[in-house]
């Protein structure tokens, strides 16, 4: 969504507030969000742009719900990603020294459009490893059910087939 900054640029107001949603599929050239994660809603963006005499600061609270599966037991996980998005808004990138180019937005045609930047930041904020529970035991290698709750297999230690001869030697020594 393009936000018109002419009221700040013309010194009519010192602050512009905004509240909108972003649908990632509607943003051309948006970075891909992991295939393992499905967003359950549009991305909510609420914030403000403040005039700082020579540049502007943008601060926004971003949140979105998502669905994925546990990496150990494949159970569905529903989560929420929330983060603060901050950028420096300027008319000319060379005006501000010491500010990283990734932390700047440049005014074009009297406004800014930062939907792509929001999606890029979201892709970095979403978890890489997903667990339904920190102590998730995973799936049984014998029956394929979740260990502990659904699995009723006998708990035998699985031995590396290459060590089978040593097991037989130990059994013979104990006789």
N, C-alpha and C positions, 0 to 999 in steps of 0.2 A: 504494500500500500504506500502510495506516495504521500508524504506529509508536506504541506505547503508551509514554508518558513518565511514568507514575505511579511507577516505581522512582526516577527522578531527583527528581520532585516531592515524594515522601515521604522524600527524603534517604537512601534505602537504597543507592544506587549513584551514583558521580560521572560514569560514562560508560556509554552504550549504543551498542554496535556493531550494524551492520546490513549485510545483503548480500541484494539481491533484484533481480528484473528487472521491467521495465515494458513492456507491449505497448501502443503508442500507440492502437491501435483500441479498447482496453478502457477508456480514460479519457474520460469524458463531458466535452464542452466543451473538449477539448484543442486547442491551436492547430494549424493545418495545417502540415505539413512540405511543402516545395516539391514540386510535382508532378513535377519533373525528377529527384528523388532518391527511390530506393526503399530502405528499410531492409532489410538482409538477415538481421537477427536482432532479438530483443528488446533493449531498452536495459538495460545492466548498471549497477547502482548499488551502490557499496560505500563505507561511511563510518562516521562516529561522531557522536554528539551528546554534548557535554561541558557539565557544569554549571559556570557561571561566577558563582555567587552573585547572583541577581537576574535572570539571563537565561541562556540556553543558546546554544551555538554549534554549528551543524551544518556539517560538512565532508564532502563525498562525491566520490569519483572516479567519473565517468560515462564510459562508452564504448559505441559501437555501430558495427557495420559497415554500409556502404551501397554502393549501385550507382547509377551515373549514366552519361551519355555525354559525350564530349568535345565542347565547343562549337564546335570547328573542324573535326574530321574524323569525328565521330559514333562513334568507337570506344568500346567499353565500358570504364568505369573503375570499379575497386573500391577503396574507401578506408575509413578508420576515423576517426571523430570521437571525440576524447578531450578532456575538460576537467574542471576542478575546480568543483564546485557548492558555494557557501558562503552560508549564511543565518544570521541571528540569530533564535533562537526565544524567544518571550516569551509571558507570560500576558495582558499588556495592552499594546497597541501604543503607548499614550501614555507608557509608563514610560521608554523610551529616546529621548532627544533626539539629534539629529544623525545618526540612522540612517535612510536612505531607506526608504520604505514597501515598495519593490520588493525590498529586501534582508532583509525580515522575514517570519517565519512565526508565526502565532498558534496557541497550543494551544487545541484545541476538543475537549471531552469527554475530556480526559486524554491526548490524542495529537495527532499531526500527520499530514496526508496531503499530500505535496508532489509527487505524480506529474505533475500538470498543470504545475507550476513547472519540473520537469525537462524536459518536452517543449518548453515555451516556450524555455528556455535552449538546448536542442539546436537548435531551429529558427534561433536566432541564431548558433550556432557552426558550422553546416554551411556549406561554401563556396558562394558565389553564382556564381562563374565556374569552370568545370571544364575542365581541360586534361589530356590524356593525357601530354603532355610540354611543358615550357616553350617549346620551339622547334617545336612542332607546326606544319607548313606548311599544314594544312587540306586541303580538297578542290579538285580541278581544276575550273575553271568550264566546261571543254569536255567532258571525259569523266565527271566526277563521282567519280573514284577519288582515293585519297590521293596527294597530290603527292609525287614522289620515289620511293616504293616501288612503287606499282601503276600510276601514270600514265606513259604513254609518249608523251604529246602533245608536239608541238614547242613550244618555249618562245618564243612570240611575244608581244611586248608588245601588250596590248589597248589600242586607241586609242578615246578618246571619239568617238562618231560626229560630234559637233559640230566636232571638230578635224580631221576627214578632209580638208577643203579646204586647211588649212594644210600637211598632209602632202604633198598633191599639189603645192602651190606649192614646197615644199622640194625635192621630187624633180625638178621642172622646172628649178629654179635650179642643181642639181648636174649637169645634163646638158650 
